[in-house]
Amino acid sequence: MELAARLREVDEAISSKLRELGRVDQVTRIVVTKNHTVELALQLFELGVRDFGENRDQEAGPKAEHLAELADTSELNWHFVGQLQSNKAKRVVRYASTIHSVDRQSLLDALVAATAGDDKSIDVFLQVNLTEDENRGGVNPNQLLPMAEQVASAPGLNLLGVMAVGGLEVDPRAEFERVAALSAMLVREHPSANKISAGMSGDYLEALEHGATHLRIGTAITGKRAD
Ligand SMILES: *Cc1c(COP(=O)(O)O)cnc(C)c1O
């Protein structure tokens, strides 16, 4: 199947699931283009895609710059979805409008510094770690509210909500339920931080059932990547 057909198929599956759920809110379908060429990103742009996801600055920075030379990307959003080193924060905020993976104090401090004195603000998700494995990205759920407090008080940062990456050998529904519960807890303190970034190629429909508002979809649209 070609790119346009895969994109249409995914978008139709999303629309049909939203109808089934009676959801009328806005869902952002991000196409994750990591390990794919700028040509593929351009094709997607020409097919109407305006939200792109990347997980490494070394790849995303040049790709964003290159795409801007090929097309009018003023209406385009780059979403940074991977683990981010604090020393890259300054670079990433130059092209990314949303960072989905804020999960540490040092990164938060770097983002506050990178956006200080700037007119534009950056949208952020706090990534939660639902596993016992400390090496996976994400804050411990008990750190969610203290970190949210700090994001809320940083003038250059706009808190959208929670983000999670599902584990490999677990039932995605159980994880999405926990993410939804953490989101509800966050929203009680920060009513506008009601977005949920969850759901990838294999589980985006289940994520929608549990309230996901931002889907990060790679291979189901782009096809296999070399990784
Ligand atoms: C690669 C990636 C995705 C997309 O994964 P697919 O399974 O290809 O849809 C989503 N989220 C993050 C954080 C990723 O790194």
The ligand as an ORCA input file, in Angstrom:
! r2SCAN-3c Opt
* xyz 0 1
  C       8.773      5.827     17.308
  C       7.838      6.381     18.311
  C       6.448      6.365     18.067
  C       5.819      5.762     16.839
  O       5.943      4.373     16.884
  P       5.201      3.424     15.827
  O       5.096      2.131     16.534
  O       6.052      3.383     14.631
  O       3.870      4.029     15.556
  C       5.634      6.926     19.041
  N       6.125      7.455     20.181
  C       7.447      7.492     20.437
  C       7.921      8.084     21.707
  C       8.337      6.945     19.516
  O       9.652      6.970     19.781
*
